[in-house]
């Protein structure tokens, strides 16, 4: 089903859907005045902002390329100071505090996140490039929900089944795609279990972690319980290698995950790795097609496709492939790409020039390998990093765009004839993080859920996250689970 339309990751405004009535939106930008971005930021160590000993780096707005702030780059000595602060807080205060008291701090943090949600959402969209609709309605509410959820566990750990003894100091390293949400996934369970933390946000999205540090101050969290060290790979390396760290929690790429696994091998450190994915979103011929189209769009274009569990491989049953693709293209033509702060925007900016270059490179590979490339017509802003939602048809399992994580708004479409073929193709990947199944038959959903080698299988929906539900991968998608009761296991001595 090759489609020879010209590639269109160049320029255009989201177009009126083909064959529908013309409609225009008035811009509805969210105000930036709610955030107060400082010119420069230090590190958050021992409850205070301190100067780093290393150099500083700039964080930019990927939608405009405007420099937002200079941020300290923590060197080894800074990381050491942060780990020592976390150790002192662990031994003197946090591990001795009754769970019910720790819970009060977590509840307080959760409530402050709700109170300052607009500020957090706007700052997240400015620093990351994601649409305000998502940061406001998905990221920040889920962040608050994680703190509420784990606050509830803090005084009930004996019922979780992993004992009540914390590990000590957790060194946590997170990526840029969900900066605040990944922070919440890491910090909330660690603190609930009585650990203290040193967290390193990604170098392109440090600002909301630094605002979270202010929230810790506002909540009167004892100094040193949460420490934030900003920087790039070297800072992360120093943190995970530090002998004073008892637990390493990492979310990011499989390559870096492998390097971390080597660094901690042979030590007593506990490790959880949440890595990449290449999820299959499988549509059977009996599925409600319009509903499936919404799920496909949400699966791959949510957060510009910068989602580890994105439904980046669409497997569609051959008998409905043509009809489904026609509806999908029509729906893609209505997606509005542009200003992340505009409330109408569906697809925001790509997070960095490096990530944009990687997406472009893999899309070119897809074309060179013979897949048919299609994108709706759409005008892109003159500055910033943008990539038009794109689909590739006629993809085979050998194509790189079917095997490698693109981590952008690019969908590879494959077809299948039988459920067994769908399972075989879905599992033919080194990853195993998530999958989607679209069918009217409950029995088929249960069978597929058992046969798919994926940590999460969504049925007739996609990309649903809830703090009560464990999340994690098989194979090269990592090990350990975050979220739910299982998420406590990684932060308690009795856990796996
Ligand atoms: P990345 O691995 O390049 O970076 C992640 C973090 O690790 C950053 O903070 C980075 O500074 C740090 N880092 C880099 N080198 C390091 C080293 N040698 N030692 C320690 N830390 C180091 O990943 P990214 O590009 O920021 O994020 C995208 C990746 O994250 C994708 O592969 C995506 O699938 C994955 N991801 C996975 C999940 C999940 O839950 N499984 C969630 C979100 C993102």
Boltz pocket constraint, residues with backbone or C-beta under 6 A from the ligand:
constraints:
  - pocket:
      binder: B
      contacts: [[A, 173], [A, 174], [A, 175], [A, 176], [A, 177], [A, 178], [A, 200], [A, 201], [A, 202], [A, 203], [A, 231], [A, 232], [A, 233], [A, 234], [A, 235], [A, 236], [A, 237], [A, 238], [A, 240], [A, 251], [A, 252], [A, 253], [A, 254], [A, 256], [A, 257], [A, 259], [A, 260], [A, 273], [A, 274], [A, 275], [A, 276], [A, 277], [A, 307], [A, 308], [A, 309], [A, 405], [A, 407], [A, 433], [A, 473], [A, 477], [A, 478]]
      max_distance: 6.0
